[in-house]
Amino acid sequence: MVEKITLRFHFEFNNVDLDDETEDFLANLSMSLKEDSHLRVKITGHTDNIGHEKFNQRLSVKRAEAIRDFLIKNGIDAQRLSVEGKGLTEPVDSNENEEGRAKNRRVEIAVFRVQ
């Protein structure tokens, strides 16, 4: 079973802070992960196209790590979590306007079961 959840945390430009809504969602996810030890999570960060490619790559990883660190702080074993950053390489919307760029500043979470 694989369930992919796209989270758009409305990251501010050059920011990795989680808002209250995001933390609530992740707290609920933590409870589900605690209930089923066979679930694993892949966390992938993304950015818009503003700024240098290398900077955006690092920022996308930091966004994914912020999610991972929150889950770890809520009792999830780090071995169950993987992190990757895609930088600006996989936009879901146009980077030609702020609305599109805001959609591209996101983290995607894939939850899957292992035996």
Residue pairs with C-beta under 8 A, 6 or more apart in sequence:
1 112
1 113
2 110
2 111
2 112
2 113
3 110
3 111
3 112
4 108
4 109
4 110
4 111
5 108
5 109
5 110
5 111
6 92
6 106
6 108
6 109
7 22
7 25
7 67
7 106
7 107
7 108
7 109
8 102
8 103
8 105
8 106
9 18
9 19
9 22
9 63
9 105
9 106
9 107
10 19
10 102
10 105
11 17
11 63
11 105
11 106
13 48
13 50
13 105
14 51
14 59
16 59
16 62
16 63
16 65
16 66
17 66
18 26
18 66
18 67
18 70
23 70
26 67
26 70
26 71
26 74
27 74
29 41
29 71
29 109
29 111
30 71
30 74
30 75
30 76
32 39
33 39
33 41
33 71
33 76
33 80
34 75
34 76
36 113
38 113
38 114
38 115
39 80
39 111
39 112
39 113
40 80
40 81
40 82
40 111
40 112
40 113
40 114
41 71
41 76
41 80
41 81
41 82
41 109
41 110
41 111
41 112
42 82
42 84
42 109
42 110
42 112
43 64
43 67
43 68
43 81
43 82
43 83
43 84
43 107
43 108
43 109
44 60
44 64
44 83
44 84
44 85
44 86
44 107
44 108
44 109
44 110
45 59
45 60
45 61
45 62
45 63
45 64
45 65
45 67
45 83
45 84
45 85
45 86
45 106
45 107
46 60
46 63
46 85
46 86
46 87
46 88
46 90
46 91
46 92
46 104
46 105
46 106
46 107
46 108
47 56
47 59
47 60
47 63
47 87
47 88
47 104
47 105
48 56
48 88
48 91
48 95
48 100
48 101
48 102
48 104
48 105
49 56
49 88
49 91
49 95
49 101
49 104
50 56
50 95
50 101
51 59
53 87
53 88
56 87
56 88
57 85
57 87
58 85
59 85
59 87
60 85
60 86
60 87
60 88
61 83
61 84
61 85
62 85
63 85
63 105
63 107
64 83
64 84
64 85
64 107
65 83
67 83
67 107
67 109
68 78
68 81
68 83
71 81
72 78
72 81
88 95
88 104
91 100
91 104
92 103
92 104
92 106
93 99
93 100
93 101
93 103
93 104
94 100
95 101
95 104
